[in-house]
Amino acid sequence: MQLGVERVSFPIEITEVKAGDTLKSAAARDGYDIHAFPTEHGGGPSIGYVLKEHERRGRFDVEKARALGIPEGPLWGKLTKGEAVQLSNGQTVRPSDVVGAARPGRLVAFTGDTRPCAATVDAAQGADLLIHEATFGEEERERARDTGHSTAKEAAQIALASNAKRLLLSHVSARYSISADELVKEAREVFPNTSVAKDGMEVDVPFAE
């Protein structure tokens, strides 16, 4: 609730959310929605978040456009935006004639603190990036269960079950602050495309196509 500064130069709007809520795209969040899903951390309700990007337009087929005699320029732009155009010979060209099917946007799932749970598997299905907590290694599996956390291997099992493309381990215990190689090794035995989060780290999430 406190930002640690005397005053801020921008408005702050607090919106409480619960599992199942969706925050639709807004001016400050153009192009994607945020979905809240239930997680299991113990001691009360907890949630994770999925950032789901809107569908993108299909690819414009330059060769088809040229074959139809559509001059390069404004007409190409209109077709790309989903508008039909009329050529000088009276022929009408529809976007579907030169633009492919809509392409899916990217999906990023962030669990926060949680035990491994089916709700995460459902919410993160096909995620381009799954950010899952991995507080402990396998030697502390019982402790992870008792404290409402996950091991790195369990996080990897969730990534595998959800058909995620990449796994980023987070909320790692301080005991691994010098090196989290052990956690990464355990996770990669189950899900090879795994890395561990670090302060200031930037992760590129490419489009599938």
Secondary structure, DSSP 8 states (H G I E B T S, - for coil): ---SSS--SS--------TT-EE---GGGTTEEEEEEEE--SSS-EEEEEEEE--B---B-HHHHHHTT--SSHHHHHHHTT--EE-TTS-EE-HHHHB---B---EEEE--S----HHHHHHTTT-SEEEEE--B-GGGHHHHHHHT--BHHHHHHHHHHTT-S-EEEES--GGGSS--HHHHHHHHTT-SSEEE--TT---------
